[in-house]
Amino acid sequence: LQSGTVRLATSDAFANELVPQVCAAFQRQYPGVRFVVVQTSTSLVAQQVLSGDVDIGLCFSTAPVKDIYVAHRQSAPVLAVLSPTHALTPYDTLCLAQLVTHPLALPPPDITIRQMVDMACSRQGLPLEPVLISNHAKTLLNFVQYGGGITVSSEIGIRHQLANGALVARPLSDAGMDLRDIEVQTLAGRQL
């Protein structure tokens, strides 16, 4: 691939860090390649691939979609994300019962990671009352970084902040928090 345009649909979690990093690295190696990145909800990524609006989809797994080929799958468990000075930071593993006693910043209920947290809290009878709700991952992460509370994310969505010490992540021990995968999707039978 020496030239051309790669059209990519991705969810917010990847649009902030991973996708720009991968595009920059690929473009350095193949300067004739251009990228069009569309940020959309996870539920719409496969639809964008199926319609031919994009070549590649990058999102968290939901249900299998007919005519979508998963070129790569990687585990992406839900993690609690805290500031380095938060009272729960010394613990190696956390549970939702601990999180709900602190201010929470969460995505809206239509976002996959929020649905996972909602189901686990419901199963345990835990009250879930976020102090901040946003569909923008960067807003949630900055809220945590500024000492506002706790949010949830996958490691891939916060890799840079973890590496530079701006944020700390802890695995959640609750059932179901490890059932999420990242998928790279293409149209079945299509040669890229």
C-alpha atoms as an extended CHARMM CRD file, in Angstrom:
* protein
*
       192  EXT
         1         1  LEU       CA              0.0000000000        0.0000000000        0.0000000000  PROA      1               0.0000000000
         2         2  GLN       CA              1.8220000000        3.0620000000       -1.2420000000  PROA      2               0.0000000000
         3         3  SER       CA             -1.0620000000        5.4970000000       -1.5880000000  PROA      3               0.0000000000
         4         4  GLY       CA             -4.7780000000        5.8040000000       -1.0300000000  PROA      4               0.0000000000
         5         5  THR       CA             -7.2580000000        6.6030000000        1.6800000000  PROA      5               0.0000000000
         6         6  VAL       CA             -8.1010000000        4.4010000000        4.6550000000  PROA      6               0.0000000000
         7         7  ARG       CA            -11.5130000000        5.1570000000        6.1660000000  PROA      7               0.0000000000
         8         8  LEU       CA            -11.8790000000        4.1460000000        9.8130000000  PROA      8               0.0000000000
         9         9  ALA       CA            -14.8490000000        4.2450000000       12.1900000000  PROA      9               0.0000000000
        10        10  THR       CA            -14.0540000000        4.0890000000       15.8810000000  PROA      10              0.0000000000
        11        11  SER       CA            -15.5730000000        4.7460000000       19.2560000000  PROA      11              0.0000000000
        12        12  ASP       CA            -14.5170000000        7.6170000000       21.5020000000  PROA      12              0.0000000000
        13        13  ALA       CA            -12.2300000000        5.4530000000       23.6430000000  PROA      13              0.0000000000
        14        14  PHE       CA             -9.8840000000        4.8650000000       20.6950000000  PROA      14              0.0000000000
        15        15  ALA       CA            -10.2940000000        8.1760000000       18.8720000000  PROA      15              0.0000000000
        16        16  ASN       CA             -8.4250000000       10.1620000000       21.5310000000  PROA      16              0.0000000000
        17        17  GLU       CA             -5.1130000000        8.2880000000       21.6970000000  PROA      17              0.0000000000
        18        18  LEU       CA             -4.7360000000        4.9570000000       19.9460000000  PROA      18              0.0000000000
        19        19  VAL       CA             -6.0310000000        5.8820000000       16.4930000000  PROA      19              0.0000000000
        20        20  PRO       CA             -3.9840000000        9.1070000000       16.1140000000  PROA      20              0.0000000000
        21        21  GLN       CA             -0.8650000000        7.2570000000       17.2890000000  PROA      21              0.0000000000
        22        22  VAL       CA             -1.3810000000        4.3570000000       14.8490000000  PROA      22              0.0000000000
        23        23  CYS       CA             -2.2290000000        6.7040000000       11.9610000000  PROA      23              0.0000000000
        24        24  ALA       CA              0.9060000000        8.7950000000       12.5840000000  PROA      24              0.0000000000
        25        25  ALA       CA              3.1620000000        5.7220000000       12.7100000000  PROA      25              0.0000000000
        26        26  PHE       CA              1.5890000000        4.2160000000        9.5720000000  PROA      26              0.0000000000
        27        27  GLN       CA              1.7470000000        7.5140000000        7.6930000000  PROA      27              0.0000000000
        28        28  ARG       CA              5.4650000000        7.8970000000        8.4560000000  PROA      28              0.0000000000
        29        29  GLN       CA              6.0820000000        4.4900000000        6.8750000000  PROA      29              0.0000000000
        30        30  TYR       CA              3.6620000000        5.0560000000        3.9760000000  PROA      30              0.0000000000
        31        31  PRO       CA              3.5400000000        8.8260000000        3.3130000000  PROA      31              0.0000000000
        32        32  GLY       CA              1.1110000000        8.4190000000        0.4030000000  PROA      32              0.0000000000
        33        33  VAL       CA             -1.6080000000        7.0060000000        2.6460000000  PROA      33              0.0000000000
        34        34  ARG       CA             -4.2940000000        9.3150000000        4.0170000000  PROA      34              0.0000000000
        35        35  PHE       CA             -6.7990000000        8.6130000000        6.7910000000  PROA      35              0.0000000000
        36        36  VAL       CA            -10.3980000000        9.5970000000        7.3650000000  PROA      36              0.0000000000
        37        37  VAL       CA            -11.4140000000        8.8680000000       10.9580000000  PROA      37              0.0000000000
        38        38  VAL       CA            -15.0660000000        8.9340000000       11.9930000000  PROA      38              0.0000000000
        39        39  GLN       CA            -15.8150000000        8.8780000000       15.7170000000  PROA      39              0.0000000000
        40        40  THR       CA            -19.1580000000        7.2400000000       16.4610000000  PROA      40              0.0000000000
        41        41  SER       CA            -20.8020000000        5.0480000000       19.0620000000  PROA      41              0.0000000000
        42        42  THR       CA            -19.7420000000        1.4060000000       19.3600000000  PROA      42              0.0000000000
        43        43  SER       CA            -23.2010000000        0.3120000000       18.2360000000  PROA      43              0.0000000000
        44        44  LEU       CA            -22.8010000000        2.1610000000       14.9130000000  PROA      44              0.0000000000
        45        45  VAL       CA            -19.2460000000        1.0850000000       13.9940000000  PROA      45              0.0000000000
        46        46  ALA       CA            -20.2970000000       -2.2180000000       12.3650000000  PROA      46              0.0000000000
        47        47  GLN       CA            -23.0890000000       -0.4210000000       10.4710000000  PROA      47              0.0000000000
        48        48  GLN       CA            -20.5060000000        1.9730000000        9.0100000000  PROA      48              0.0000000000
        49        49  VAL       CA            -18.4000000000       -1.0060000000        7.8610000000  PROA      49              0.0000000000
        50        50  LEU       CA            -21.4250000000       -2.8470000000        6.4110000000  PROA      50              0.0000000000
        51        51  SER       CA            -22.6130000000        0.2030000000        4.4730000000  PROA      51              0.0000000000
        52        52  GLY       CA            -19.1660000000        0.7070000000        2.9420000000  PROA      52              0.0000000000
        53        53  ASP       CA            -18.8340000000        4.1680000000        4.4800000000  PROA      53              0.0000000000
        54        54  VAL       CA            -15.5810000000        2.9900000000        6.1200000000  PROA      54              0.0000000000
        55        55  ASP       CA            -13.0160000000        0.2790000000        5.4200000000  PROA      55              0.0000000000
        56        56  ILE       CA            -12.1790000000       -0.6510000000        9.0110000000  PROA      56              0.0000000000
        57        57  GLY       CA            -14.0570000000       -0.5330000000       12.3010000000  PROA      57              0.0000000000
        58        58  LEU       CA            -12.3740000000       -0.3810000000       15.7030000000  PROA      58              0.0000000000
        59        59  CYS       CA            -14.6380000000       -0.8200000000       18.6990000000  PROA      59              0.0000000000
        60        60  PHE       CA            -15.5160000000       -2.8310000000       21.7580000000  PROA      60              0.0000000000
        61        61  SER       CA            -17.3300000000       -6.0700000000       21.0290000000  PROA      61              0.0000000000
        62        62  THR       CA            -21.0530000000       -6.2970000000       21.3770000000  PROA      62              0.0000000000
        63        63  ALA       CA            -22.8130000000       -9.1200000000       19.5500000000  PROA      63              0.0000000000
        64        64  PRO       CA            -21.6050000000      -10.8790000000       16.3930000000  PROA      64              0.0000000000
        65        65  VAL       CA            -22.7470000000       -9.0810000000       13.2480000000  PROA      65              0.0000000000
        66        66  LYS       CA            -23.5400000000      -10.9400000000       10.0190000000  PROA      66              0.0000000000
        67        67  ASP       CA            -21.0580000000      -10.1450000000        7.2300000000  PROA      67              0.0000000000
        68        68  ILE       CA            -18.5360000000       -8.5600000000        9.6120000000  PROA      68              0.0000000000
        69        69  TYR       CA            -15.1240000000      -10.2180000000        9.7740000000  PROA      69              0.0000000000
        70        70  VAL       CA            -13.1990000000       -9.7010000000       13.0220000000  PROA      70              0.0000000000
        71        71  ALA       CA             -9.5860000000       -9.3550000000       11.8690000000  PROA      71              0.0000000000
        72        72  HSD       CA             -8.2680000000       -8.9820000000       15.4120000000  PROA      72              0.0000000000
        73        73  ARG       CA             -9.7160000000       -9.4620000000       18.8890000000  PROA      73              0.0000000000
        74        74  GLN       CA             -8.0850000000       -8.5020000000       22.1880000000  PROA      74              0.0000000000
        75        75  SER       CA             -9.3580000000       -8.6940000000       25.7450000000  PROA      75              0.0000000000
        76        76  ALA       CA            -10.2750000000       -5.3310000000       27.2980000000  PROA      76              0.0000000000
        77        77  PRO       CA            -11.5190000000       -5.7840000000       30.8620000000  PROA      77              0.0000000000
        78        78  VAL       CA            -13.1690000000       -2.8950000000       32.6840000000  PROA      78              0.0000000000
        79        79  LEU       CA            -10.7860000000       -1.0720000000       35.0260000000  PROA      79              0.0000000000
        80        80  ALA       CA            -11.3800000000        1.4770000000       37.7590000000  PROA      80              0.0000000000
        81        81  VAL       CA             -9.4790000000        4.6870000000       36.9480000000  PROA      81              0.0000000000
        82        82  LEU       CA             -8.2890000000        6.9280000000       39.7710000000  PROA      82              0.0000000000
        83        83  SER       CA             -5.9450000000        9.8250000000       40.4040000000  PROA      83              0.0000000000
        84        84  PRO       CA             -2.6220000000        8.7580000000       41.9440000000  PROA      84              0.0000000000
        85        85  THR       CA             -3.6460000000       10.4340000000       45.2160000000  PROA      85              0.0000000000
        86        86  HSD       CA             -7.0920000000        8.8470000000       45.5490000000  PROA      86              0.0000000000
        87        87  ALA       CA             -7.8380000000        6.9770000000       48.7980000000  PROA      87              0.0000000000
        88        88  LEU       CA             -8.4120000000        3.6780000000       46.9230000000  PROA      88              0.0000000000
        89        89  THR       CA             -5.1200000000        3.8080000000       44.9880000000  PROA      89              0.0000000000
        90        90  PRO       CA             -3.2110000000        1.6100000000       47.5060000000  PROA      90              0.0000000000
        91        91  TYR       CA             -5.4970000000       -1.3710000000       46.7520000000  PROA      91              0.0000000000
        92        92  ASP       CA             -4.3230000000       -3.7710000000       44.0160000000  PROA      92              0.0000000000
        93        93  THR       CA             -7.8870000000       -4.7780000000       43.0700000000  PROA      93              0.0000000000
        94        94  LEU       CA            -11.1860000000       -2.9900000000       43.6140000000  PROA      94              0.0000000000
        95        95  CYS       CA            -14.8650000000       -3.9030000000       43.4640000000  PROA      95              0.0000000000
        96        96  LEU       CA            -17.9440000000       -1.8970000000       42.5490000000  PROA      96              0.0000000000
        97        97  ALA       CA            -19.0880000000       -1.8580000000       46.1810000000  PROA      97              0.0000000000
        98        98  GLN       CA            -15.9990000000        0.2350000000       46.9380000000  PROA      98              0.0000000000
        99        99  LEU       CA            -16.4590000000        2.5030000000       43.9320000000  PROA      99              0.0000000000
       100       100  VAL       CA            -20.0810000000        3.4770000000       44.6320000000  PROA      100             0.0000000000
       101       101  THR       CA            -19.0620000000        5.0680000000       47.9530000000  PROA      101             0.0000000000
       102       102  HSD       CA            -16.9910000000        7.6660000000       46.0320000000  PROA      102             0.0000000000
       103       103  PRO       CA            -17.9070000000       10.2790000000       43.4090000000  PROA      103             0.0000000000
       104       104  LEU       CA            -18.2340000000        8.5410000000       40.0340000000  PROA      104             0.0000000000
       105       105  ALA       CA            -17.8570000000        9.9370000000       36.5230000000  PROA      105             0.0000000000
       106       106  LEU       CA            -19.4560000000        7.5950000000       33.9880000000  PROA      106             0.0000000000
       107       107  PRO       CA            -20.5700000000        7.5250000000       30.3710000000  PROA      107             0.0000000000
       108       108  PRO       CA            -24.3160000000        7.5450000000       29.6320000000  PROA      108             0.0000000000
       109       109  PRO       CA            -26.3380000000        4.3070000000       29.8820000000  PROA      109             0.0000000000
       110       110  ASP       CA            -26.2180000000        3.6380000000       26.1130000000  PROA      110             0.0000000000
       111       111  ILE       CA            -22.4250000000        3.1260000000       26.1900000000  PROA      111             0.0000000000
       112       112  THR       CA            -21.2130000000       -0.4970000000       26.4710000000  PROA      112             0.0000000000
       113       113  ILE       CA            -18.9240000000       -0.0450000000       29.4860000000  PROA      113             0.0000000000
       114       114  ARG       CA            -21.7070000000        1.7410000000       31.3950000000  PROA      114             0.0000000000
       115       115  GLN       CA            -24.1140000000       -1.0900000000       30.5810000000  PROA      115             0.0000000000
       116       116  MET       CA            -21.6310000000       -3.5920000000       32.0170000000  PROA      116             0.0000000000
       117       117  VAL       CA            -21.2790000000       -1.5540000000       35.2240000000  PROA      117             0.0000000000
       118       118  ASP       CA            -25.0570000000       -1.0560000000       35.4700000000  PROA      118             0.0000000000
       119       119  MET       CA            -25.7160000000       -4.8010000000       35.1420000000  PROA      119             0.0000000000
       120       120  ALA       CA            -23.0930000000       -5.7110000000       37.7510000000  PROA      120             0.0000000000
       121       121  CYS       CA            -24.4160000000       -3.0790000000       40.1870000000  PROA      121             0.0000000000
       122       122  SER       CA            -27.9990000000       -4.2240000000       39.6310000000  PROA      122             0.0000000000
       123       123  ARG       CA            -26.9980000000       -7.8340000000       40.2780000000  PROA      123             0.0000000000
       124       124  GLN       CA            -25.4680000000       -6.7740000000       43.6010000000  PROA      124             0.0000000000
       125       125  GLY       CA            -28.1470000000       -4.2550000000       44.5870000000  PROA      125             0.0000000000
       126       126  LEU       CA            -25.6400000000       -1.3970000000       44.5520000000  PROA      126             0.0000000000
       127       127  PRO       CA            -26.8840000000        2.1710000000       44.1210000000  PROA      127             0.0000000000
       128       128  LEU       CA            -25.2020000000        3.8760000000       41.1680000000  PROA      128             0.0000000000
       129       129  GLU       CA            -25.4210000000        7.6650000000       41.2380000000  PROA      129             0.0000000000
       130       130  PRO       CA            -22.6860000000        9.2950000000       39.1280000000  PROA      130             0.0000000000
       131       131  VAL       CA            -21.8430000000       12.9180000000       39.8690000000  PROA      131             0.0000000000
       132       132  LEU       CA            -20.7720000000       13.4180000000       36.2380000000  PROA      132             0.0000000000
       133       133  ILE       CA            -22.1250000000       11.7700000000       33.0800000000  PROA      133             0.0000000000
       134       134  SER       CA            -20.4490000000       12.4160000000       29.7250000000  PROA      134             0.0000000000
       135       135  ASN       CA            -20.2510000000       10.6400000000       26.3800000000  PROA      135             0.0000000000
       136       136  HSD       CA            -16.7390000000       12.0290000000       25.9160000000  PROA      136             0.0000000000
       137       137  ALA       CA            -13.9930000000        9.8490000000       27.4300000000  PROA      137             0.0000000000
       138       138  LYS       CA            -11.5520000000       12.7420000000       27.7720000000  PROA      138             0.0000000000
       139       139  THR       CA            -14.0390000000       14.6470000000       29.9480000000  PROA      139             0.0000000000
       140       140  LEU       CA            -14.3670000000       11.6770000000       32.3160000000  PROA      140             0.0000000000
       141       141  LEU       CA            -10.6110000000       11.1090000000       32.4780000000  PROA      141             0.0000000000
       142       142  ASN       CA             -9.8090000000       14.7740000000       33.0730000000  PROA      142             0.0000000000
       143       143  PHE       CA            -12.4160000000       14.8910000000       35.8440000000  PROA      143             0.0000000000
       144       144  VAL       CA            -10.5840000000       12.0190000000       37.5500000000  PROA      144             0.0000000000
       145       145  GLN       CA             -7.1690000000       13.5460000000       36.9070000000  PROA      145             0.0000000000
       146       146  TYR       CA             -8.3140000000       16.7890000000       38.5530000000  PROA      146             0.0000000000
       147       147  GLY       CA             -9.2970000000       14.8410000000       41.6710000000  PROA      147             0.0000000000
       148       148  GLY       CA            -13.0450000000       14.7260000000       41.0300000000  PROA      148             0.0000000000
       149       149  GLY       CA            -13.5490000000       11.0080000000       41.6050000000  PROA      149             0.0000000000
       150       150  ILE       CA            -13.3700000000        7.6560000000       39.8090000000  PROA      150             0.0000000000
       151       151  THR       CA            -14.2980000000        6.4890000000       36.3190000000  PROA      151             0.0000000000
       152       152  VAL       CA            -14.0550000000        3.2260000000       34.3890000000  PROA      152             0.0000000000
       153       153  SER       CA            -12.1310000000        2.4750000000       31.2130000000  PROA      153             0.0000000000
       154       154  SER       CA            -10.0940000000       -0.1290000000       29.4120000000  PROA      154             0.0000000000
       155       155  GLU       CA             -6.3010000000       -0.0010000000       29.5610000000  PROA      155             0.0000000000
       156       156  ILE       CA             -5.9870000000        0.8360000000       25.8820000000  PROA      156             0.0000000000
       157       157  GLY       CA             -8.0210000000        4.0180000000       26.3050000000  PROA      157             0.0000000000
       158       158  ILE       CA             -5.7470000000        5.3700000000       29.0510000000  PROA      158             0.0000000000
       159       159  ARG       CA             -2.3590000000        3.8890000000       28.1870000000  PROA      159             0.0000000000
       160       160  HSD       CA             -0.5990000000        7.2570000000       27.8600000000  PROA      160             0.0000000000
       161       161  GLN       CA             -1.9820000000        8.6400000000       31.1460000000  PROA      161             0.0000000000
       162       162  LEU       CA             -0.9660000000        5.4440000000       32.9570000000  PROA      162             0.0000000000
       163       163  ALA       CA              2.5560000000        5.5760000000       31.5030000000  PROA      163             0.0000000000
       164       164  ASN       CA              3.1250000000        9.1770000000       32.5430000000  PROA      164             0.0000000000
       165       165  GLY       CA              1.6220000000        8.6650000000       36.0130000000  PROA      165             0.0000000000
       166       166  ALA       CA             -1.3090000000       11.0440000000       35.5340000000  PROA      166             0.0000000000
       167       167  LEU       CA             -3.8080000000        8.2480000000       36.2710000000  PROA      167             0.0000000000
       168       168  VAL       CA             -3.8470000000        4.8750000000       38.0380000000  PROA      168             0.0000000000
       169       169  ALA       CA             -5.9460000000        1.8600000000       37.0040000000  PROA      169             0.0000000000
       170       170  ARG       CA             -7.0890000000       -1.0780000000       39.1060000000  PROA      170             0.0000000000
       171       171  PRO       CA             -8.8720000000       -4.2380000000       37.9370000000  PROA      171             0.0000000000
       172       172  LEU       CA            -12.4340000000       -4.7840000000       39.1180000000  PROA      172             0.0000000000
       173       173  SER       CA            -13.0520000000       -8.1690000000       40.7360000000  PROA      173             0.0000000000
       174       174  ASP       CA            -16.8140000000       -8.1750000000       40.0880000000  PROA      174             0.0000000000
       175       175  ALA       CA            -18.2460000000      -10.8920000000       37.8360000000  PROA      175             0.0000000000
       176       176  GLY       CA            -18.5880000000       -9.8180000000       34.2290000000  PROA      176             0.0000000000
       177       177  MET       CA            -16.0280000000       -7.0030000000       34.2490000000  PROA      177             0.0000000000
       178       178  ASP       CA            -13.6830000000       -9.0840000000       32.0770000000  PROA      178             0.0000000000
       179       179  LEU       CA            -16.1700000000       -9.9790000000       29.3270000000  PROA      179             0.0000000000
       180       180  ARG       CA            -15.3320000000       -7.1970000000       26.8990000000  PROA      180             0.0000000000
       181       181  ASP       CA            -13.0640000000       -7.3790000000       23.8460000000  PROA      181             0.0000000000
       182       182  ILE       CA            -11.6550000000       -4.9110000000       21.3490000000  PROA      182             0.0000000000
       183       183  GLU       CA            -12.3790000000       -5.7780000000       17.7280000000  PROA      183             0.0000000000
       184       184  VAL       CA            -10.8500000000       -4.6670000000       14.4360000000  PROA      184             0.0000000000
       185       185  GLN       CA            -13.6700000000       -5.2020000000       11.9540000000  PROA      185             0.0000000000
       186       186  THR       CA            -13.8130000000       -5.3600000000        8.1650000000  PROA      186             0.0000000000
       187       187  LEU       CA            -16.4620000000       -6.4050000000        5.6900000000  PROA      187             0.0000000000
       188       188  ALA       CA            -16.4250000000      -10.2040000000        5.2810000000  PROA      188             0.0000000000
       189       189  GLY       CA            -14.8720000000      -11.2230000000        1.9770000000  PROA      189             0.0000000000
       190       190  ARG       CA            -13.4670000000       -7.7760000000        1.2560000000  PROA      190             0.0000000000
       191       191  GLN       CA             -9.7780000000       -7.4790000000        0.4000000000  PROA      191             0.0000000000
       192       192  LEU       CA             -8.1970000000       -4.3370000000        1.8370000000  PROA      192             0.0000000000
